[in-house]
Amino acid sequence: MGKRKTFSIEKIILILKENEAGVPVVQLARQHGVAAGTIHRWKSKYGGMDVSEAKRLKELEEENAKLKKLLADTMLDNMALKDVLSKKW
C-alpha cells in the first residue's frame, strides 16, 4: 500500500468549498489523490464549517480522547484498589 496522505483542516475545507462551488466529487478526488468516499466522509464531518470551527472540533475531539483515557486509567486503578481491599489479611 502507498503512503497515506494527511490533509490539514484548511486543505479539507478548501476542497469541500470547491465541491460546494460545483466541482464534482469524482473530479476533486482525482485532482487531490483521494478516494471519493474520503471526500464524502469529510463532507459529513466538516460540511458547512469554516476553518476555525473545524479546528475547534478537532481540538475538542483530542481533548475528549485524553479525558476518556484518563477516565479509563482511573477506573482501572479503582478496580485494582477494590481488589486489594477485598482480600482478607
C-alpha positions as CSV (number, residue, x, y, z in Angstrom):
1,M,0.0,0.0,0.0
2,G,1.1,3.6,-0.6
3,K,1.8,6.2,1.9
4,R,-1.4,7.8,3.3
5,K,-1.7,11.5,2.6
6,T,-2.8,13.6,5.5
7,F,-4.6,16.8,4.7
8,S,-4.7,19.9,7.0
9,I,-8.1,21.0,8.1
10,E,-7.6,24.1,6.0
11,K,-7.0,22.0,2.9
12,I,-10.0,19.8,3.6
13,I,-12.3,22.9,3.9
14,L,-10.9,24.3,0.7
15,I,-11.7,21.0,-1.1
16,L,-15.2,21.0,0.3
17,K,-15.7,24.6,-0.8
18,E,-14.7,23.6,-4.3
19,N,-17.4,20.9,-4.2
20,E,-19.9,23.4,-2.9
21,A,-19.0,25.6,-5.9
22,G,-20.0,22.8,-8.2
23,V,-16.8,20.8,-8.8
24,P,-17.9,17.1,-8.9
25,V,-16.6,14.8,-6.1
26,V,-15.1,12.4,-8.6
27,Q,-13.0,15.2,-10.2
28,L,-11.9,16.5,-6.8
29,A,-10.9,13.0,-5.7
30,R,-8.8,12.5,-8.8
31,Q,-7.3,16.0,-8.6
32,H,-6.2,15.6,-4.9
33,G,-5.4,11.9,-5.0
34,V,-8.0,10.7,-2.5
35,A,-11.0,8.3,-2.8
36,A,-14.4,9.8,-3.5
37,G,-15.5,8.1,-0.2
38,T,-12.9,10.2,1.7
39,I,-14.4,13.4,0.3
40,H,-17.9,12.2,1.3
41,R,-16.6,11.4,4.8
42,W,-15.1,14.8,5.1
43,K,-18.3,16.3,3.9
44,S,-20.3,14.6,6.6
45,K,-17.9,15.6,9.3
46,Y,-16.8,19.1,8.2
47,G,-19.5,20.2,5.7
48,G,-20.7,23.7,6.1
49,M,-17.9,24.6,8.6
50,D,-15.3,27.2,8.2
51,V,-11.7,26.6,9.2
52,S,-11.9,27.9,12.7
53,E,-15.0,25.8,13.5
54,A,-13.3,22.7,12.1
55,K,-10.1,23.4,14.1
56,R,-12.2,23.8,17.3
57,L,-13.9,20.5,16.5
58,K,-10.5,18.7,16.2
59,E,-9.3,20.3,19.4
60,L,-12.4,19.1,21.3
61,E,-12.1,15.6,19.8
62,E,-8.4,15.4,21.0
63,E,-9.4,16.7,24.5
64,N,-12.2,14.2,24.6
65,A,-9.9,11.3,23.7
66,K,-7.5,12.4,26.5
67,L,-10.3,12.6,29.0
68,K,-11.6,9.1,28.0
69,K,-8.1,7.7,28.5
70,L,-7.8,9.4,31.9
71,L,-11.2,8.0,33.0
72,A,-10.3,4.5,31.8
73,D,-6.9,4.7,33.7
74,T,-8.7,5.9,36.9
75,M,-11.3,3.2,36.6
76,L,-8.6,0.6,36.3
77,D,-6.8,1.9,39.3
78,N,-10.1,1.9,41.3
79,M,-10.7,-1.7,40.3
80,A,-7.2,-2.7,41.4
81,L,-7.7,-0.9,44.8
82,K,-11.0,-2.6,45.4
83,D,-9.5,-6.0,44.5
84,V,-6.7,-5.4,47.0
85,L,-9.0,-4.2,49.7
86,S,-11.4,-7.2,49.2
87,K,-8.7,-9.7,50.0
88,K,-8.6,-10.9,53.7
89,W,-5.4,-10.2,55.5
